[in-house]
Amino acid sequence: MWDKLARKIHYVKGDHDSPETFAGLTAKLDELDRERATQKNRIFFFSTLPSAFPTILSGLKAAALLHADAPKGPFSRVMIEKPFGRDLESARALNQMAATYLTEDQIFRIDHYLGKETVQNILVLRFGNSLFEPLWNRNYVDHVQITASEELGMEGRGRFYDETGALRDVVQNHLLEILALAAMEPPVSFKADEIRNEKGQLLRSIRPITAYEVADHVVRGQYRGFREEAHVSPSSTTPTYVACRFMIDNWRWHGVPFYVRAGKRLSKRCTEVAIHFRAVPLCLFGRDEVCQRLEQNVLVLRIQPDEGIEFSFMCKQPGDDLFVSNVKMDFSYSRAFSHPGAEAYERLFLDTMRGDQTLFARRDGVEEAWQLCTPILEAWQSDASIPLYDYEPGSSGPTAADDLLKTTRHRWRPIG
């Protein structure tokens, strides 16, 4: 298999600011069109700094390598890696620049989380089963927790991370995309733009966190030892942990808190969405020791590492007296299906070849996410009174994050 693939791999060397590079690329692609009948179909994958985008796009355009997609003709598409901007202003500038060379249908902004089977399964779970959607609203859901925790630290990425931080690196793209999928309204069809329309509408419905509210709705932390990592400033204030409380102002979710947290050097690697349903309105069992053991039903969508779905509910323990326990139904992808799913990037490259943009971020969605995160970043930069909490590596994060939930009588699920 490798020998077959290796014969199809070619390399063109050159600086991306040199016209000769694109001339050589054009010659190589023309040669492949003749030899392999690729019919001038092109995908350009930008895994570079955003500052290089204008130079590369200009070079491709000048070399006539970017052409408008035709219904029955060849396609020319560009895949762009995150981060797509550092804040709202830079994201808008990048979008505007890209729009001078490409149509929105030709731009595929990658968020590799969206390529994961379990993220895609959120839509199937919601809209492919009659059981869940009637309960998926403020009448039955008490609150939602979205977690992305990592055991690893910098692993040689200190320079990049010190300039980025947890809010930019994970919350603005990965977790807000997952939140949008979990909370959006049903689309009129499963077409890409219909799904992305609903995601954009949901992001616009999230209540903005203003500068003076940041200290009450957002907690930032930094693990001890981060400033000693290679290529990290000894005085760095970059957060390696962030927890936010978002509220959605629409009829479905009004009054339901969505808690989002992400961090490095935590106790376990875990990405999940946990939907906590409302508690029963009245305990009928008449005994304090029984009533105190009643817990909320929780539906957990495990995104990684053990992909699957878990649902917890109360059950009577066997015996001649009345005692209750929390038990779980558990579905695991690895146990249920013998054929493993495609890796996220495999799926995203295949969808780009197909021209399917369902799993890619659209311009308005990117800007809406930055609209929510930029005021938080600006408040951290301008207000020195907003604390940056320390936390121990291998812990669950700063204890101040627990207080974020206590104000609404909630508590974090144990990580993992």
Wavefront OBJ file of the C-alpha trace (Angstrom):
o trace
v 0.000 0.000 0.000
v 2.843 2.383 0.850
v 4.607 1.735 -2.466
v 1.397 2.557 -4.309
v 0.922 5.769 -2.322
v 4.559 6.857 -2.487
v 4.450 6.995 -6.288
v 1.725 9.637 -6.012
v 3.603 11.945 -3.645
v 5.556 14.844 -5.174
v 7.478 17.737 -3.695
v 8.083 21.259 -4.940
v 10.665 23.250 -3.005
v 10.592 27.019 -2.655
v 9.804 30.076 -0.540
v 6.158 31.067 -0.530
v 7.071 34.691 -1.239
v 8.906 33.789 -4.452
v 7.077 33.787 -7.841
v 9.409 30.996 -8.988
v 7.883 28.712 -6.367
v 4.429 29.045 -7.872
v 5.792 28.699 -11.400
v 7.376 25.404 -10.382
v 4.157 24.327 -8.670
v 2.157 25.125 -11.812
v 4.547 23.086 -13.961
v 4.330 20.102 -11.607
v 0.525 20.231 -11.456
v 0.275 20.481 -15.250
v 2.485 17.421 -15.498
v 0.264 15.491 -13.064
v -2.851 16.542 -14.952
v -1.398 14.937 -18.070
v -0.103 11.801 -16.354
v -2.847 11.125 -13.836
v -5.886 12.844 -15.376
v -6.501 14.941 -12.254
v -8.456 17.388 -14.441
v -7.161 20.528 -12.688
v -8.933 19.713 -9.409
v -6.962 21.427 -6.635
v -6.952 21.453 -2.827
v -4.452 23.758 -1.135
v -3.927 23.043 2.569
v -2.615 26.047 4.539
v -0.845 24.817 7.664
v 1.061 28.085 8.106
v 0.956 31.198 10.217
v -2.027 33.392 9.308
v 0.403 36.165 8.388
v 1.484 34.052 5.388
v -2.058 33.628 3.999
v -2.096 36.814 1.859
v 1.281 36.031 0.306
v 0.339 32.444 -0.555
v -3.113 33.330 -1.882
v -1.627 36.113 -3.989
v 0.969 33.747 -5.425
v -1.623 31.091 -6.227
v -3.888 33.661 -7.861
v -1.075 35.158 -9.946
v -0.145 31.656 -11.141
v -3.791 31.036 -12.194
v -4.035 28.134 -9.717
v -7.165 29.515 -8.049
v -10.227 29.300 -10.251
v -13.909 29.487 -9.456
v -15.655 26.157 -8.914
v -17.941 25.162 -11.762
v -20.870 22.726 -11.397
v -19.351 20.260 -13.859
v -15.843 21.659 -14.100
v -12.670 21.426 -11.985
v -12.620 22.727 -8.413
v -10.072 24.835 -6.558
v -10.428 24.807 -2.764
v -8.386 26.052 0.184
v -8.223 24.378 3.605
v -7.148 26.751 6.376
v -5.859 25.567 9.752
v -6.746 27.340 12.982
v -6.094 29.754 14.596
v -8.175 31.894 12.262
v -7.303 35.214 13.843
v -6.329 36.228 17.369
v -9.391 38.351 18.077
v -12.458 39.718 16.324
v -10.598 42.438 14.420
v -7.901 40.118 13.038
v -10.470 37.410 12.151
v -12.534 39.936 10.203
v -9.416 41.145 8.397
v -8.446 37.578 7.445
v -11.967 36.808 6.248
v -12.058 39.965 4.164
v -8.651 39.205 2.678
v -9.623 35.619 1.803
v -12.839 36.868 0.193
v -10.826 38.922 -2.325
v -9.358 35.677 -3.741
v -12.002 33.021 -3.049
v -15.726 32.561 -2.651
v -17.025 31.262 0.675
v -17.804 27.932 -1.020
v -14.085 27.488 -1.732
v -12.876 28.156 1.843
v -12.720 25.194 4.245
v -11.759 26.402 7.748
v -10.598 23.393 9.737
v -11.612 22.624 13.291
v -10.426 19.042 13.656
v -12.808 18.431 16.576
v -15.691 18.629 14.105
v -14.218 15.682 12.213
v -14.512 13.362 15.216
v -17.217 10.706 14.945
v -18.598 11.503 18.381
v -19.010 15.207 17.608
v -20.951 14.343 14.460
v -23.000 11.909 16.525
v -24.424 14.803 18.575
v -26.661 15.678 15.633
v -27.666 12.059 15.001
v -28.445 11.494 18.682
v -30.613 14.608 18.837
v -32.396 14.443 15.521
v -32.384 10.709 14.810
v -34.181 9.668 18.008
v -37.637 10.750 19.115
v -36.727 10.226 22.776
v -34.280 13.084 23.291
v -35.409 16.131 21.346
v -38.674 16.691 23.330
v -36.537 16.855 26.516
v -33.799 19.020 24.978
v -34.899 22.376 26.452
v -35.176 24.531 29.559
v -38.186 22.595 30.868
v -36.148 19.451 31.461
v -32.457 20.436 31.334
v -30.968 21.987 34.474
v -27.509 22.842 33.096
v -24.876 21.636 30.619
v -21.141 21.080 31.167
v -18.621 20.933 28.314
v -15.106 19.834 29.243
v -11.830 19.535 27.335
v -9.007 18.518 29.667
v -5.489 17.407 28.806
v -2.836 15.666 30.874
v -0.011 16.991 28.717
v 1.745 20.303 29.152
v 3.623 22.203 26.445
v 5.518 19.300 24.839
v 7.779 21.732 22.945
v 4.960 24.136 22.000
v 5.713 26.734 24.663
v 6.309 29.641 22.266
v 3.019 29.060 20.427
v 0.983 28.480 23.571
v 2.396 31.463 25.447
v 1.011 33.654 22.653
v -2.301 31.808 22.490
v -3.639 30.405 25.767
v -6.604 28.177 26.566
v -9.351 30.608 25.525
v -7.954 31.135 22.018
v -6.637 27.601 21.564
v -9.671 25.575 22.657
v -12.719 27.569 23.772
v -13.100 30.001 20.860
v -13.129 27.260 18.257
v -13.497 23.691 19.543
v -15.799 24.139 22.507
v -18.033 26.867 21.120
v -18.514 24.719 18.005
v -19.513 21.769 20.199
v -21.812 24.002 22.252
v -23.493 25.204 19.065
v -24.097 21.634 17.851
v -25.480 20.583 21.232
v -27.819 23.569 21.621
v -28.854 24.652 18.102
v -32.382 24.408 16.734
v -33.269 21.573 14.313
v -32.206 22.490 10.763
v -34.717 22.266 7.929
v -32.443 19.706 6.248
v -29.044 18.072 6.725
v -27.421 20.240 4.067
v -24.223 22.009 5.071
v -25.533 25.568 4.977
v -28.738 24.685 6.831
v -26.722 23.226 9.712
v -24.279 26.144 9.696
v -27.188 28.608 9.639
v -28.519 27.134 12.889
v -25.066 27.066 14.477
v -24.590 30.739 13.621
v -28.026 31.608 15.009
v -27.198 29.827 18.269
v -23.875 31.661 18.654
v -25.682 34.961 18.133
v -28.078 33.966 20.923
v -25.332 33.561 23.534
v -25.399 36.475 25.945
v -22.169 38.513 25.614
v -19.961 38.700 28.692
v -19.070 42.365 29.119
v -15.756 43.578 30.535
v -17.163 44.269 34.006
v -18.788 40.790 34.121
v -15.662 38.805 33.242
v -14.552 38.311 36.859
v -17.978 36.837 37.732
v -18.471 34.603 34.676
v -14.931 33.526 33.737
v -12.109 31.939 35.746
v -8.575 31.703 34.376
v -5.725 29.678 35.779
v -2.138 28.681 35.113
v -0.494 25.450 36.210
v 2.502 25.718 38.478
v 5.648 25.278 36.416
v 4.263 26.759 33.197
v 6.598 29.758 33.414
v 9.587 27.397 33.626
v 8.647 25.653 30.379
v 10.943 26.164 27.374
v 10.203 29.333 25.354
v 7.652 30.607 27.908
v 8.119 34.061 29.438
v 9.078 33.947 33.151
v 6.402 36.609 33.760
v 3.737 35.057 31.522
v 0.073 35.675 32.384
v -1.182 33.310 29.668
v -3.957 31.081 31.049
v -3.513 27.340 30.664
v -7.004 26.830 32.119
v -10.234 28.690 31.575
v -13.799 28.097 32.757
v -16.772 30.149 31.525
v -20.471 30.358 32.266
v -22.479 31.157 29.137
v -26.200 31.916 29.023
v -28.290 31.516 25.869
v -31.068 34.030 25.345
v -33.623 32.131 23.319
v -36.881 30.316 24.097
v -35.304 26.858 24.213
v -32.471 27.612 26.649
v -33.304 30.800 28.576
v -32.098 30.402 32.172
v -30.012 27.260 31.530
v -26.279 27.771 32.278
v -23.750 26.271 29.874
v -20.439 25.747 31.678
v -17.347 25.393 29.502
v -13.860 24.494 30.789
v -10.558 23.661 29.139
v -7.096 23.176 30.550
v -3.601 21.746 30.308
v -1.873 19.491 32.872
v -5.116 18.317 34.436
v -5.807 14.942 36.044
v -6.999 13.127 32.906
v -7.464 13.528 29.180
v -11.165 13.962 28.621
v -13.498 15.767 26.225
v -17.213 15.441 26.873
v -20.619 17.100 26.910
v -22.732 16.393 30.000
v -26.432 17.279 29.935
v -27.773 17.427 33.502
v -31.548 17.021 33.644
v -33.678 18.644 36.302
v -34.144 16.870 39.630
v -37.462 15.264 40.467
v -39.807 17.936 41.914
v -40.741 15.866 44.977
v -39.208 12.903 46.771
v -41.980 10.348 47.306
v -40.030 7.821 49.351
v -40.506 9.492 52.720
v -37.063 8.745 54.176
v -34.234 11.242 54.371
v -31.533 8.613 53.784
v -33.257 7.667 50.522
v -34.180 11.155 49.330
v -30.671 12.444 49.938
v -29.282 9.808 47.570
v -31.411 10.880 44.642
v -29.283 12.370 41.878
v -30.046 14.102 38.615
v -30.159 12.093 35.414
v -27.090 12.904 33.315
v -26.539 12.193 29.627
v -22.813 12.259 28.789
v -21.503 12.432 25.229
v -17.885 11.248 25.419
v -15.848 12.733 22.574
v -12.429 11.394 23.631
v -10.648 9.219 24.581
v -13.323 6.513 25.168
v -15.813 7.636 22.532
v -19.394 6.845 23.432
v -22.565 7.821 25.294
v -23.471 7.286 28.928
v -26.802 7.808 30.685
v -27.254 7.651 34.456
v -30.524 7.065 36.271
v -31.769 6.043 39.718
v -32.600 2.420 40.520
v -33.638 0.439 43.608
v -30.923 -1.690 45.101
v -31.843 -5.378 45.472
v -32.965 -6.250 49.003
v -35.872 -6.262 51.403
v -35.516 -2.559 52.244
v -35.779 0.542 50.065
v -32.373 1.871 49.035
v -31.516 3.568 45.752
v -28.370 3.804 43.629
v -27.230 5.681 40.578
v -26.640 3.240 37.712
v -25.408 3.804 34.170
v -26.202 2.626 30.672
v -23.061 2.829 28.571
v -22.480 2.757 24.812
v -18.921 2.549 23.502
v -17.963 2.984 19.854
v -15.065 0.546 20.158
v -17.269 -2.201 21.644
v -20.298 -1.619 19.412
v -18.561 -1.384 16.038
v -15.781 -3.635 14.795
v -14.788 -1.189 12.045
v -12.964 1.824 13.475
v -14.059 5.270 12.359
v -11.861 7.531 10.263
v -9.482 9.892 12.000
v -10.702 13.483 12.127
v -8.313 14.740 9.445
v -9.100 11.790 7.175
v -12.783 12.722 7.311
v -12.119 16.434 6.779
v -9.888 15.876 3.745
v -12.441 13.510 2.237
v -15.246 16.047 2.783
v -13.133 18.742 1.124
v -12.724 16.503 -1.924
v -16.494 16.032 -1.943
v -17.120 19.745 -1.460
v -19.144 19.109 1.718
v -18.704 22.010 4.167
v -20.917 20.650 6.974
v -17.976 20.057 9.314
v -16.159 23.310 8.532
v -16.533 26.730 10.144
v -18.214 29.453 8.118
v -17.182 33.103 8.121
v -20.095 34.337 10.244
v -19.632 31.531 12.790
v -15.935 32.330 13.235
v -16.685 36.005 13.793
v -19.556 35.282 16.201
v -17.246 33.101 18.328
v -14.624 35.840 18.414
v -17.370 38.357 19.269
v -17.919 36.354 22.467
v -14.258 35.777 23.360
v -12.644 39.121 22.460
v -14.197 41.117 25.372
v -12.835 38.497 27.772
v -9.331 38.779 26.302
v -9.498 42.576 26.413
v -10.639 42.560 30.048
v -7.747 40.304 31.051
v -5.327 42.629 29.318
v -6.705 45.903 30.704
v -7.877 44.967 34.207
v -5.069 43.846 36.501
v -7.559 43.150 39.305
v -8.912 40.036 37.525
v -7.019 37.181 39.215
v -4.938 34.517 37.500
v -5.181 31.474 39.778
v -2.473 28.847 40.219
v -3.287 25.156 40.170
v -1.270 22.018 40.695
v -0.401 19.844 37.682
v -2.502 16.692 37.793
v -5.399 18.410 39.582
v -8.855 19.419 38.320
v -7.822 23.046 37.905
v -8.057 26.065 40.204
v -10.512 25.771 43.107
v -11.952 29.147 42.092
v -13.598 27.358 39.157
v -15.740 25.450 41.682
v -17.091 28.761 42.962
v -18.259 29.601 39.441
v -20.829 26.801 39.786
v -21.644 27.215 43.462
v -23.429 30.503 42.794
v -26.032 28.488 40.837
v -25.927 25.456 43.202
v -24.097 23.257 40.722
v -20.805 21.398 40.843
v -18.362 20.137 38.241
v -18.385 16.520 37.197
v -15.141 14.743 38.114
v -12.810 14.881 35.119
v -12.793 11.578 33.288
l 1 2 3 4 5 6 7 8 9 10 11 12 13 14 15 16 17 18 19 20 21 22 23 24 25 26 27 28 29 30 31 32 33 34 35 36 37 38 39 40 41 42 43 44 45 46 47 48 49 50 51 52 53 54 55 56 57 58 59 60 61 62 63 64 65 66 67 68 69 70 71 72 73 74 75 76 77 78 79 80 81 82 83 84 85 86 87 88 89 90 91 92 93 94 95 96 97 98 99 100 101 102 103 104 105 106 107 108 109 110 111 112 113 114 115 116 117 118 119 120 121 122 123 124 125 126 127 128 129 130 131 132 133 134 135 136 137 138 139 140 141 142 143 144 145 146 147 148 149 150 151 152 153 154 155 156 157 158 159 160 161 162 163 164 165 166 167 168 169 170 171 172 173 174 175 176 177 178 179 180 181 182 183 184 185 186 187 188 189 190 191 192 193 194 195 196 197 198 199 200 201 202 203 204 205 206 207 208 209 210 211 212 213 214 215 216 217 218 219 220 221 222 223 224 225 226 227 228 229 230 231 232 233 234 235 236 237 238 239 240 241 242 243 244 245 246 247 248 249 250 251 252 253 254 255 256 257 258 259 260 261 262 263 264 265 266 267 268 269 270 271 272 273 274 275 276 277 278 279 280 281 282 283 284 285 286 287 288 289 290 291 292 293 294 295 296 297 298 299 300 301 302 303 304 305 306 307 308 309 310 311 312 313 314 315 316 317 318 319 320 321 322 323 324 325 326 327 328 329 330 331 332 333 334 335 336 337 338 339 340 341 342 343 344 345 346 347 348 349 350 351 352 353 354 355 356 357 358 359 360 361 362 363 364 365 366 367 368 369 370 371 372 373 374 375 376 377 378 379 380 381 382 383 384 385 386 387 388 389 390 391 392 393 394 395 396 397 398 399 400 401 402 403 404 405 406 407 408 409 410 411 412 413 414 415 416
